[in-house]
Protein backbone atom coordinates (compact mmCIF):
# COMPACT_ATOMS: atom_id res chain seq x y z
CA UNK A 1 0.00 0.00 0.00
CA UNK A 2 1.50 3.36 -0.99
CA UNK A 3 0.57 6.98 -1.02
CA UNK A 4 -0.40 7.57 -4.66
CA UNK A 5 -3.04 9.70 -6.35
CA UNK A 6 -5.97 9.99 -6.22
CA UNK A 7 -6.14 8.81 -2.62
CA UNK A 8 -2.81 9.52 -0.89
CA UNK A 9 -3.74 7.72 2.31
CA UNK A 10 -6.08 4.82 1.66
CA UNK A 11 -5.98 3.69 5.25
CA UNK A 12 -4.79 5.22 8.49
CA UNK A 13 -2.23 4.44 9.48
CA UNK A 14 0.01 2.78 6.94
CA UNK A 15 2.34 0.10 8.26
CA UNK A 16 5.45 1.68 9.72
CA UNK A 17 7.70 0.43 6.94
CA UNK A 18 5.49 2.04 4.32
CA UNK A 19 5.26 5.23 6.36
CA UNK A 20 9.06 5.40 6.32
CA UNK A 21 9.09 5.15 2.54
CA UNK A 22 6.55 7.93 2.22
CA UNK A 23 8.41 10.23 4.60
CA UNK A 24 11.72 9.71 2.83
CA UNK A 25 10.09 10.40 -0.53
CA UNK A 26 8.59 13.60 0.84
CA UNK A 27 12.00 14.66 2.11
CA UNK A 28 13.56 14.12 -1.31
CA UNK A 29 10.83 16.18 -2.96
CA UNK A 30 11.20 18.95 -0.40
CA UNK A 31 14.97 19.11 -0.85
CA UNK A 32 14.60 19.29 -4.62
CA UNK A 33 11.52 21.47 -5.04
CA UNK A 34 11.00 23.47 -1.84
CA UNK A 35 14.38 24.24 -0.30
CA UNK A 36 16.00 26.16 -3.21
CA UNK A 37 13.23 28.77 -3.26
CA UNK A 38 13.30 29.12 0.51
CA UNK A 39 17.05 29.70 0.52
CA UNK A 40 16.68 32.32 -2.18
CA UNK A 41 13.89 34.04 -0.25
CA UNK A 42 16.03 34.14 2.90
CA UNK A 43 19.16 35.20 1.03
CA UNK A 44 21.23 32.33 2.43
CA UNK A 45 23.50 30.31 0.19
CA UNK A 46 24.86 27.88 2.79
CA UNK A 47 22.88 26.44 5.70
CA UNK A 48 24.63 24.51 8.45
CA UNK A 49 22.42 22.44 10.78
CA UNK A 50 24.12 20.77 13.75
CA UNK A 51 22.86 18.51 16.51
CA UNK A 52 24.09 15.86 18.88
CA UNK A 53 22.37 12.70 19.99
CA UNK A 54 19.65 13.56 22.56
CA UNK A 55 20.16 17.27 21.90
CA UNK A 56 18.86 17.59 18.37
CA UNK A 57 18.11 20.86 16.67
CA UNK A 58 14.33 20.66 15.91
CA UNK A 59 15.14 21.41 12.28
CA UNK A 60 17.69 18.59 12.13
CA UNK A 61 15.02 16.03 12.98
CA UNK A 62 13.09 17.01 9.84
CA UNK A 63 16.11 16.21 7.65
CA UNK A 64 16.87 12.79 9.09
CA UNK A 65 15.76 9.62 7.30
CA UNK A 66 12.64 8.03 8.74
CA UNK A 67 14.63 5.15 10.21
CA UNK A 68 16.68 7.57 12.31
CA UNK A 69 14.83 8.29 15.53
CA UNK A 70 17.51 10.76 16.68
CA UNK A 71 20.85 12.19 15.66
CA UNK A 72 23.86 9.90 15.97
CA UNK A 73 26.86 11.29 17.82
CA UNK A 74 27.42 14.75 16.29
CA UNK A 75 25.47 15.06 13.04
CA UNK A 76 26.30 18.04 10.83
CA UNK A 77 24.29 18.76 7.69
CA UNK A 78 25.48 21.31 5.15
CA UNK A 79 23.08 22.57 2.48
CA UNK A 80 24.63 24.61 -0.33
CA UNK A 81 22.57 26.63 -2.80
CA UNK A 82 24.05 26.78 -6.28
CA UNK A 83 22.80 27.30 -9.81
CA UNK A 84 22.07 23.56 -9.97
CA UNK A 85 19.81 23.50 -6.91
CA UNK A 86 20.84 22.52 -3.39
CA UNK A 87 23.68 20.18 -2.56
CA UNK A 88 22.72 18.37 0.66
CA UNK A 89 25.80 16.93 2.37
CA UNK A 90 26.39 15.24 5.69
CA UNK A 91 29.56 15.70 7.70
CA UNK A 92 28.75 12.78 9.93
CA UNK A 93 30.35 9.58 11.10
CA UNK A 94 27.41 7.60 9.67
CA UNK A 95 25.60 7.97 6.31
CA UNK A 96 22.51 10.20 6.62
CA UNK A 97 19.82 9.06 4.21
CA UNK A 98 19.93 10.89 0.88
CA UNK A 99 22.56 13.38 2.06
CA UNK A 100 25.87 13.08 0.21
CA UNK A 101 28.62 11.82 2.56
CA UNK A 102 31.13 14.66 2.90
CA UNK A 103 33.43 13.06 5.43
CA UNK A 104 34.98 9.62 5.70
CA UNK A 105 36.35 9.15 9.20
CA UNK A 106 39.77 7.57 9.18
CA UNK A 107 42.35 6.98 11.85
CA UNK A 108 41.79 10.57 12.96
CA UNK A 109 38.04 10.59 13.35
CA UNK A 110 37.52 12.84 16.35
CA UNK A 111 35.54 16.02 16.50
CA UNK A 112 38.51 18.13 15.35
CA UNK A 113 38.64 16.22 12.08
CA UNK A 114 34.88 16.56 11.67
CA UNK A 115 34.96 20.33 12.16
CA UNK A 116 37.95 20.59 9.84
CA UNK A 117 35.86 18.96 7.13
CA UNK A 118 33.11 21.53 7.70
CA UNK A 119 35.71 24.27 7.24
CA UNK A 120 36.94 22.65 4.02
CA UNK A 121 33.39 22.42 2.66
CA UNK A 122 32.78 26.09 3.44
CA UNK A 123 36.02 27.17 1.80
CA UNK A 124 35.11 25.29 -1.39
CA UNK A 125 31.58 26.72 -1.47
CA UNK A 126 32.75 30.27 -0.64
CA UNK A 127 29.30 31.40 0.53
CA UNK A 128 28.35 35.02 1.12
CA UNK A 129 25.88 34.25 3.92
CA UNK A 130 26.05 31.16 6.12
CA UNK A 131 22.80 30.46 7.96
CA UNK A 132 22.74 28.87 11.41
CA UNK A 133 19.74 28.11 13.60
CA UNK A 134 19.63 30.92 16.13
CA UNK A 135 16.42 32.87 16.72
CA UNK A 136 15.03 35.18 19.36
CA UNK A 137 11.38 34.71 18.44
CA UNK A 138 11.00 31.11 17.23
CA UNK A 139 12.13 28.30 19.53
CA UNK A 140 11.98 25.82 16.65
CA UNK A 141 14.52 27.93 14.72
CA UNK A 142 16.84 28.32 17.73
CA UNK A 143 18.26 24.83 17.87
CA UNK A 144 22.00 25.50 17.62
CA UNK A 145 23.33 24.92 21.11
CA UNK A 146 25.86 27.20 22.76
CA UNK A 147 28.61 24.59 22.54
CA UNK A 148 27.98 23.76 18.88
CA UNK A 149 27.88 27.47 18.02
CA UNK A 150 31.24 27.99 19.72
CA UNK A 151 32.87 25.00 18.03
CA UNK A 152 31.50 25.98 14.64
CA UNK A 153 32.74 29.55 15.02
CA UNK A 154 36.18 28.36 16.04
CA UNK A 155 36.35 25.92 13.14
CA UNK A 156 35.33 28.47 10.52
CA UNK A 157 37.90 31.06 11.51
CA UNK A 158 37.49 34.13 9.27
CA UNK A 159 34.47 32.55 7.58
CA UNK A 160 32.60 32.92 10.86
CA UNK A 161 32.11 36.60 9.99
CA UNK A 162 29.58 35.41 7.40
CA UNK A 163 27.37 33.59 9.90
CA UNK A 164 23.80 34.95 10.01
CA UNK A 165 20.62 33.77 11.75
CA UNK A 166 18.71 31.31 9.54
CA UNK A 167 15.42 32.16 11.26
CA UNK A 168 13.50 32.96 8.07
CA UNK A 169 14.86 29.89 6.30
CA UNK A 170 14.26 27.51 9.21
CA UNK A 171 10.70 28.75 9.72
CA UNK A 172 10.02 28.53 5.99
CA UNK A 173 11.31 24.96 5.86
CA UNK A 174 9.23 23.89 8.84
CA UNK A 175 5.99 25.60 7.78
CA UNK A 176 5.88 24.80 4.05
CA UNK A 177 3.71 21.85 3.10
CA UNK A 178 3.76 19.74 -0.07
CA UNK A 179 0.41 19.22 -1.84
CA UNK A 180 0.54 15.56 -0.83
CA UNK A 181 1.17 16.49 2.80
CA UNK A 182 -1.93 18.70 2.69
CA UNK A 183 -3.91 15.83 1.18
CA UNK A 184 -2.80 13.60 4.05
CA UNK A 185 -3.69 16.29 6.60
CA UNK A 186 -7.23 16.23 5.19
CA UNK A 187 -7.48 12.56 6.02
CA UNK A 188 -5.81 12.82 9.41
CA UNK A 189 -8.21 15.57 10.45
CA UNK A 190 -11.15 13.47 9.27
CA UNK A 191 -9.82 10.63 11.39
CA UNK A 192 -9.83 12.87 14.46
CA UNK A 193 -13.42 13.87 13.68
CA UNK A 194 -14.41 10.23 13.46
CA UNK A 195 -12.71 9.35 16.75
CA UNK A 196 -14.36 12.28 18.53
CA UNK A 197 -17.77 11.37 17.09
CA UNK A 198 -17.29 7.88 18.47
CA UNK A 199 -16.15 9.25 21.85
CA UNK A 200 -19.21 11.50 22.02
CA UNK A 201 -21.66 8.64 21.55
CA UNK A 202 -23.55 6.12 23.72
CA UNK A 203 -20.89 3.61 22.72
CA UNK A 204 -18.52 5.44 25.09
CA UNK A 205 -20.69 7.75 27.20
CA UNK A 206 -23.17 6.40 29.70
CA UNK A 207 -24.96 9.48 30.96
CA UNK A 208 -24.90 9.59 34.75
CA UNK A 209 -21.88 7.26 34.98
CA UNK A 210 -19.11 8.30 32.56
CA UNK A 211 -16.83 11.18 33.56
CA UNK A 212 -15.19 13.75 31.32
CA UNK A 213 -11.84 12.23 32.31
CA UNK A 214 -13.06 8.79 31.21
CA UNK A 215 -13.80 10.17 27.76
CA UNK A 216 -10.41 11.86 27.49
CA UNK A 217 -8.60 8.62 28.32
CA UNK A 218 -10.81 6.67 25.92
CA UNK A 219 -9.76 9.05 23.12
CA UNK A 220 -6.10 8.61 23.96
CA UNK A 221 -6.41 4.83 24.04
CA UNK A 222 -8.34 4.82 20.76
CA UNK A 223 -5.68 6.86 19.00
CA UNK A 224 -2.99 4.56 20.37
CA UNK A 225 -4.89 1.48 19.17
CA UNK A 226 -5.16 3.04 15.71
CA UNK A 227 -1.40 3.63 15.62
CA UNK A 228 -1.62 7.42 15.62
CA UNK A 229 -0.24 8.64 18.91
CA UNK A 230 -1.46 11.90 20.44
CA UNK A 231 1.12 14.65 20.79
CA UNK A 232 -0.59 15.94 23.93
CA UNK A 233 -2.99 14.48 26.47
CA UNK A 234 -6.56 14.80 25.12
CA UNK A 235 -8.85 16.84 27.32
CA UNK A 236 -12.61 16.95 27.76
CA UNK A 237 -14.31 19.87 29.53
CA UNK A 238 -17.89 20.19 30.72
CA UNK A 239 -20.13 23.24 30.98
CA UNK A 240 -23.57 23.07 32.53
CA UNK A 241 -26.40 25.28 33.64
CA UNK A 242 -25.94 26.48 37.19
CA UNK A 243 -22.12 26.31 37.09
CA UNK A 244 -20.97 29.65 35.65
CA UNK A 245 -17.59 30.24 34.05
CA UNK A 246 -14.76 31.02 36.43
CA UNK A 247 -12.14 33.71 35.82
CA UNK A 248 -8.66 32.24 35.60
CA UNK A 249 -5.56 34.14 34.48
CA UNK A 250 -7.76 36.86 33.02
CA UNK A 251 -10.01 34.50 31.05
CA UNK A 252 -13.45 33.01 31.73
CA UNK A 253 -13.05 29.22 31.67
CA UNK A 254 -15.32 26.24 32.46
CA UNK A 255 -15.57 25.51 36.18
CA UNK A 256 -16.98 21.96 36.14
CA UNK A 257 -14.30 19.54 37.50
CA UNK A 258 -12.45 17.27 35.04
CA UNK A 259 -13.71 14.17 36.83
CA UNK A 260 -17.36 15.26 36.92
CA UNK A 261 -19.94 12.75 35.70
CA UNK A 262 -21.67 13.64 32.44
CA UNK A 263 -25.29 14.70 33.00
CA UNK A 264 -28.23 15.54 30.70
CA UNK A 265 -27.99 19.12 29.46
CA UNK A 266 -24.17 19.23 29.59
CA UNK A 267 -22.06 20.89 26.93
CA UNK A 268 -18.94 18.81 26.22
CA UNK A 269 -15.77 20.16 24.62
CA UNK A 270 -12.68 18.20 23.63
CA UNK A 271 -9.16 19.12 22.51
CA UNK A 272 -7.36 16.37 20.57
CA UNK A 273 -4.20 16.18 18.46
CA UNK A 274 -2.54 13.20 16.77
CA UNK A 275 0.79 12.41 15.10
CA UNK A 276 1.23 10.42 11.91
CA UNK A 277 3.75 10.45 9.06
CA UNK A 278 5.68 13.18 10.82
CA UNK A 279 2.66 15.53 10.76
CA UNK A 280 0.38 16.81 13.52
CA UNK A 281 -3.29 17.73 13.87
CA UNK A 282 -5.04 19.87 16.50
CA UNK A 283 -8.84 19.84 16.82
CA UNK A 284 -11.51 20.98 19.24
CA UNK A 285 -15.12 19.84 18.92
CA UNK A 286 -18.31 20.10 20.94
CA UNK A 287 -21.23 17.85 21.92
CA UNK A 288 -24.50 18.30 23.78
CA UNK A 289 -26.18 15.75 26.04
CA UNK A 290 -29.89 15.71 25.28
CA UNK A 291 -32.36 16.10 28.11
CA UNK A 292 -35.46 13.87 28.08
CA UNK A 293 -37.74 15.03 25.29
CA UNK A 294 -35.07 17.10 23.52
CA UNK A 295 -34.08 16.44 19.91
CA UNK A 296 -31.55 19.28 19.59
CA UNK A 297 -29.36 21.51 21.70
CA UNK A 298 -31.01 24.66 23.07
CA UNK A 299 -31.15 27.53 20.60
CA UNK A 300 -28.86 29.60 22.83
CA UNK A 301 -26.08 27.02 22.48
CA UNK A 302 -26.66 26.69 18.76
CA UNK A 303 -26.41 30.47 18.46
CA UNK A 304 -23.04 30.31 20.19
CA UNK A 305 -21.85 27.70 17.71
CA UNK A 306 -23.03 29.85 14.80
CA UNK A 307 -21.11 32.79 16.26
CA UNK A 308 -17.97 30.65 16.54
CA UNK A 309 -18.40 29.51 12.94
CA UNK A 310 -18.76 33.13 11.88
CA UNK A 311 -15.58 34.05 13.74
CA UNK A 312 -13.86 31.23 11.84
CA UNK A 313 -15.04 32.74 8.57
CA UNK A 314 -13.88 36.23 9.50
CA UNK A 315 -10.46 34.90 10.46
CA UNK A 316 -10.18 32.93 7.23
CA UNK A 317 -11.11 36.05 5.23
CA UNK A 318 -8.32 37.95 6.98
CA UNK A 319 -5.75 35.17 6.44
CA UNK A 320 -4.16 36.63 3.33
CA UNK A 321 -0.59 35.74 2.25
CA UNK A 322 1.69 38.69 2.83
CA UNK A 323 -0.08 39.85 5.95
CA UNK A 324 1.62 39.27 9.27
CA UNK A 325 -0.02 37.22 11.96
CA UNK A 326 -0.67 40.40 13.93
CA UNK A 327 -2.33 42.02 10.91
CA UNK A 328 -4.55 38.95 10.42
CA UNK A 329 -5.51 39.08 14.10
CA UNK A 330 -6.31 42.79 14.02
CA UNK A 331 -8.39 42.51 10.85
CA UNK A 332 -10.38 39.52 12.12
CA UNK A 333 -11.01 41.09 15.52
CA UNK A 334 -12.12 44.35 13.95
CA UNK A 335 -14.56 42.51 11.70
CA UNK A 336 -15.86 40.52 14.69
CA UNK A 337 -16.42 43.71 16.68
CA UNK A 338 -18.52 45.14 13.87
CA UNK A 339 -20.75 42.06 14.05
CA UNK A 340 -20.88 42.09 17.84
CA UNK A 341 -19.01 38.80 18.32
CA UNK A 342 -17.33 38.51 21.72
CA UNK A 343 -14.40 36.13 21.55
CA UNK A 344 -10.69 35.48 21.19
CA UNK A 345 -8.56 34.27 18.29
CA UNK A 346 -5.41 32.28 19.04
CA UNK A 347 -4.53 30.31 15.92
CA UNK A 348 -1.14 28.81 15.15
CA UNK A 349 0.82 27.02 12.41
CA UNK A 350 0.82 23.25 12.43
CA UNK A 351 2.78 20.62 10.53
CA UNK A 352 5.94 18.92 11.76
CA UNK A 353 5.06 20.32 15.20
CA UNK A 354 1.71 20.87 16.87
CA UNK A 355 2.47 24.47 17.80
CA UNK A 356 4.50 24.98 14.67
CA UNK A 357 6.88 27.60 13.34
CA UNK A 358 5.29 30.50 11.51
CA UNK A 359 3.08 33.50 12.24
CA UNK A 360 1.29 33.50 15.57
CA UNK A 361 -2.27 34.76 15.12
CA UNK A 362 -2.97 35.86 18.68
CA UNK A 363 -2.73 33.94 21.92
CA UNK A 364 -5.61 33.26 24.28
CA UNK A 365 -4.13 35.71 26.77
CA UNK A 366 -2.72 38.14 24.18
CA UNK A 367 -5.29 39.65 21.81
CA UNK A 368 -3.43 42.84 20.91
CA UNK A 369 -0.75 41.03 18.90
CA UNK A 370 2.24 38.82 19.60
CA UNK A 371 5.60 40.61 19.31
CA UNK A 372 8.10 38.75 17.18
CA UNK A 373 6.23 35.62 16.14
CA UNK A 374 3.17 37.68 15.23
CA UNK A 375 5.24 39.90 12.95
CA UNK A 376 6.09 37.01 10.63
CA UNK A 377 4.08 36.98 7.36
CA UNK A 378 1.65 34.37 6.09
CA UNK A 379 2.95 32.34 3.15
CA UNK A 380 1.06 30.02 0.80
CA UNK A 381 1.40 26.24 1.07
CA UNK A 382 1.17 26.34 4.84
CA UNK A 383 -1.19 24.80 7.40
CA UNK A 384 -2.74 26.16 10.58
CA UNK A 385 -4.89 25.16 13.51
CA UNK A 386 -7.71 27.72 13.31
CA UNK A 387 -8.26 28.05 17.05
CA UNK A 388 -10.69 30.48 18.68
CA UNK A 389 -13.53 30.82 21.16
CA UNK A 390 -16.64 32.92 21.65
CA UNK A 391 -18.58 33.89 24.77
CA UNK A 392 -22.34 34.18 24.66
CA UNK A 393 -25.21 34.20 27.17
CA UNK A 394 -27.63 31.28 26.89
CA UNK A 395 -31.27 32.25 27.56
CA UNK A 396 -32.19 28.65 28.32
CA UNK A 397 -29.53 28.69 31.06
CA UNK A 398 -31.01 31.83 32.67
CA UNK A 399 -28.55 34.01 30.78
CA UNK A 400 -25.48 32.11 31.97
CA UNK A 401 -22.51 32.71 29.67
CA UNK A 402 -20.85 29.82 27.82
CA UNK A 403 -17.40 29.78 26.31
CA UNK A 404 -17.52 27.79 23.09
CA UNK A 405 -14.16 26.88 21.57
CA UNK A 406 -13.49 25.52 18.10
CA UNK A 407 -10.27 24.38 16.47
CA UNK A 408 -9.97 23.02 12.96
CA UNK A 409 -7.09 22.39 10.58
CA UNK A 410 -6.86 24.69 7.56
CA UNK A 411 -4.44 25.02 4.67
CA UNK A 412 -3.45 28.22 2.87
CA UNK A 413 -2.68 27.56 -0.79
CA UNK A 414 -2.63 29.50 -4.02
CA UNK A 415 -6.35 28.74 -4.34
CA UNK A 416 -7.21 30.27 -0.96
CA UNK A 417 -7.99 28.72 2.42
CA UNK A 418 -9.50 25.26 2.80
CA UNK A 419 -10.67 23.41 5.88
CA UNK A 420 -8.79 20.16 6.40
CA UNK A 421 -11.34 17.39 6.69
CA UNK A 422 -14.25 19.80 7.06
CA UNK A 423 -15.42 21.73 10.11
CA UNK A 424 -18.04 21.41 12.85
CA UNK A 425 -21.23 23.41 12.23
CA UNK A 426 -23.60 21.39 14.41
CA UNK A 427 -23.26 19.79 17.83
CA UNK A 428 -22.63 16.10 18.19
CA UNK A 429 -25.69 14.93 20.10
CA UNK A 430 -25.51 12.39 22.92
CA UNK A 431 -28.79 10.87 23.96
N, C-alpha and C positions, 0 to 999 in steps of 0.2 A: 504494500500500500504506500503510495507516495503522494506528495502534494503537487498535483498537476491540475491545470484548468480543465473543466470549468469549476470544479469544486475542490479548492485547495486543501481542505481538511475534511475528508469524508467521514471520519470518526474521531472522537476526542476521548482519550488522547491516542496518538500513534504510539506504537511500541517504541521504547527508548532508542533502540538502534536506528529506527527510521527517523525519529526526531533528530538524532545527531546528524544524519545525512542532510536533512532539511536545513538545519542551522548552519552547517558548514557551507552549503550551497548559497544560503542567504549572505553569509560573510563574504564569499567570493564576489557575489554580485555587488555588494556594498563597496568593497574595495575597488572594483572596476568602474562602477557607474555613479556612485555617490560621493566617495571621498575626494576625487579630483576637484569637483566643483566647490566642495566645502573648504578645501585648502585655498583655492583661489579667492573665495569670498572672504576668508580670514586673513589673506595676505601672508600665509606661512608656507614656505617651500621645503621645510624639513620639520618633522614632528617626532619627538623622542618620548616614548612612553615606557616608564620603568616601574617595576614592582618586585617585591620579594614574596616568597611563599608565606602565606598567612598575613601579609600586609600588602595586598594587591591594590593598586590604583583601580578605582571603579571602571575607568575607561579600559584598562588592560584586560579586564575580564571579558569585555565585549569583543576583543580581538582573538581570544584563545579558541582553539578548536573545541568542539563540543565534548570531546573525551577528556579534556583537561578540566578538572574541577577546581583548580587553583594554579597560581604560578608555581614554577619549579625553580628552587634556589633563587638566583637573581635573573629575572627575565627582562631583557631590554629589546623593545621593538623600535625600529627606525623606519619612518615612512617618508620617502623623498618624492616630491612633486617635480616632474620633468615634462618635456613636450610629449613624451610617450605615455603619460599617465602617472601612476604612483608606483614606485618600487617599494614593496613591503618586505623588509629584511628583519631577521631576528639575530641579535647578538646574544646568544643563549647557549648554555651547555647542551641543551637538548633541542631537537628539531621542533618547531612550533607551527604545526599545521601547514597552511599554504604560504607561510612566510619563507623567503629565501634565506637559507643559512648563511650568515655573514661572518661566522667565527667557528673555527674548528679547534677546540681545546687540544693542546698537545701536552708536552711534559710540563710546560708552564701554563697552567690552566686556572690560576687564581684570579681574584677580582681585578688585580692590576692589569693582567693581560686582557681581561674582558673590557675594561674601560679604555685601554689602549686601542682596541679594535673599534670602539665607538669613535674615538678621536680620528682614527684613520678614515672611517666612513665619512665623517663630517668634512675632513680635508678634501676628500675626493669629490664630494657633492658641492662644496663651496657655497652653502646656502647664505642668503641675505638675512633671513629671519628664521630662527630655530624655536619652534614652539614647545613649551613644557607645561605640564598640568599643574598650574598654580592659579588660584582664583579666590577673590575675596567674597564673591556673592553666591557662587554655586559650589556646594560641597562636592558634587559629583565630578567637577572639573578641577578639584584641588587635591588630586591624589598623589602628587610627588612628595614623598616624605622629606623631612629635613635632612636626614643622612644622605639619601639618594641625590638630593639637590646639591649638597656639598661635594659629594664625590664626582658628580657629573661636571660641576663647575671646575673642579680641580683638573679633571681629565681633559677638558676642552681647552684649557689655557686661554689664549687670546680669542678663541672662537666663542668663549662664554659671553663676550660682549654682545653677541647677536641673539642671546636667549631672550625670548619674550613670552608672556603668558599666552597659553593656547586656549583660553577660556571660550572664545567664540567658536573655535574649531571643535573643541571637546563637546560643548553643548550641541552644536550642529550635528555632530556624529551620533550623539546619544538620542537626539529628538527625532531625527529624520527616519521615516518609515518607508519601506518598499511597498509597492502596490499589493504584493502577495502577503506581506505582513499585515496590512490593513484588512485584507480579505480574511485572514486568520483571526484577527481581532473581532471581526463581525461574529464569527462562530463561537469564539470564547465568551464573548458577552452574552450571546444567546444561551450558552450553556449555564452561565450564572443565573440568567432569568429562569431557566427551567428548574435549576436546583432550588432557587428561592420559592418558586411556585409550589414545588413539592413540599418544602419546609413549612410553608403557610397553607397547609391543607390538613384535613382530618386524618390523613395518613400519619402525620407527625404530631399534630396538635390535638390533644384531648382537652377541651375547654373545662376549666375547673380543676385540672390536674397538672397539665404541662406548664413549666415555667419558661420565661424568656431565656434564661440561661440554658435550659434543656434544648431549646430550638437552636441557639447559637452553636452548641456543641454538636448537635445533629448535622448542621451545615458543614462544620469543619470535618467531621467524620465522613460525610458524603463526598466532599471534594477529595479527601485522601483516598477513599475507595475508588474514585474515578481516575486517580493518578494525576490529579491537578492540584498540587498543594496550595493552600492559602499563603499569602505573603504577610498577612497579619491575622490576629485572632478575630473571627467573625463576631459581630455584636448584634444583639436584638434589644431594642428599647420599647417600653410600653408608655402610652399616654392614656389617661382615662378621665372621665367626668368626675369632678370632685377632688382631683389631685392636680392643682395648678402647677404650671412651670415654675422652676426655682432658679433664681439668679445665681450664676456661678461664673466667676472670672469675667464679669461684665456681660454675660449672655444668658438668655432665658432657655433653660434646658429641661428635659423631662425629669420628673422627680420620683417616678415609680421605681422601686428597687429592681436591680437586675434579676433577682431570684423570685420576683413576684409571680404568682400563678395567673395565667391568662384567663380573663373573665369576659363574658358577653359585653359588647360595647367598647372593647379596647381597640385602640389604634396601635398597630405594631409597625416597627421600623427596623430594617436590618442594614448593616454595612458589611459588604463581602468583597474580597479580592482574591483572585487566583493567579497562579503562575503556570505557564506552559510554553514550551518552545522558546524559552528565554524572554517571553513577553508577560506583561501584567495586565490585569483588569481591576477596576474599582467601581462598585455599584452600590447604590442604596435604593431600596424599594419598600413599599408600604402595603399593609393589609388591614382589614377591618373585620372584627369578630361580630357577626350578626347577633342581634338580640332576638328573642322569640317573636315571630311575626314579621321581622324585617326581611326585605329582599335586596336591600342596597344600604350603603353607608348613608348617614344623615347628610342632608344637603349642605350643611355648614362645612363638613369635612370634604365633601366633593368640591365645594367652592375653593377650599384651600389647595386642593390638588390642581385645580384649574389655574389658580394663581401661580403655583410653582411651575406648571408647564409654560405659562406665559413668560415667567422670568427666564426659563430656559430659552425660549424663542428670542427674547430681547438680547440675551447674552450671545446667542449664536449670530444674530444680526450684527452685533458689534465686533465679532471675532473676525476681523479683516486682516489678511497678511499685510505686514508693514506697520501696523499699529503695535505699540508696546502693550504688555499686559496691563499696565496702569491705565493706558488710554482705553483699552477694552472695558476694564472695570468701571471707569468713570462714565463712559458712554452708556453702558448697560444700566448702571444705577440711576443715571439721569432719566433714561427712558422709563424705568420702573417707577420713579417718583412721579412722573407725569401721569401714569396710570394708577397711582395710589397703591402700589404694591410694597408692602413692608417686608423686607427680607435682607439676606446677605448672600454675596457671591464669593466663593472661595475655590475656584477651579484651578487645576494644575495639569501639567504635562504628564503623560504616562507612556510607557513603552518598555525599555529594558528594566526600568525601575518604577515602582508604584507611584511615588512622589518624584517624578522624573525631572530631568534638566530641561530648562526652557522658561518661557515667561510665566511668572506667577500672576494669576488673575485674582487678586485679593486673598486674604486669609480670614478665617471666621472671626478673628479678633482684630483685624486690620482692614477696614473698609475704605480708607482714604488712599490706598496705594501701598505697594511694597517696595521700599528703596532697594535698588540693585537688581534683584531678580525680576521685579515688576517693570523695570526699564528695558528689558530685553524684548525684541520684536517677535511677532508671530510670523512663522514661515509656513509655506505650504508643505504638504506631505509630512504632517505631524499629527499626533494624536493627543487627546486630552480626556481627563475625567471632568465632565461638566457637573460641578458640585455646587449646590446652593440650598437655601432654605427660606421659607416664608413663615411669617407669623400672622395668624388670623383668628378673630373671635368666632366661636361656634355657638350659634343661637340655641341649638339643641342641648348644649352643655351649659346653659344659663350664662352664655357670653364668655365662658372660659376660653382663654387663648390656647391654640395649639401651635407647635413648631413643626412644620412638615418639611423634611429634607428629601431631596432627590439627588441622585448621582448616576450619570450615564456616560458611557464611552462615546466620544465623537472623534471624527477625523477631519482635518482641514486639508483639502486637496485643491487642485486647479479648478475643479468643478464646484467648489463651495464647501459647505460643512454637511457632513452626513452622520446620523446617529449609528453607532456600531451595535447591530443586533436589535435595533428599535428602542423605544422608550416607553415608560409607564405613563398611561393617561387615565387609567381606572384602577381602583383598589383591587387587590386580590381579596376575595371574600372567603372568610372561614365561618362555616356554619353547618 
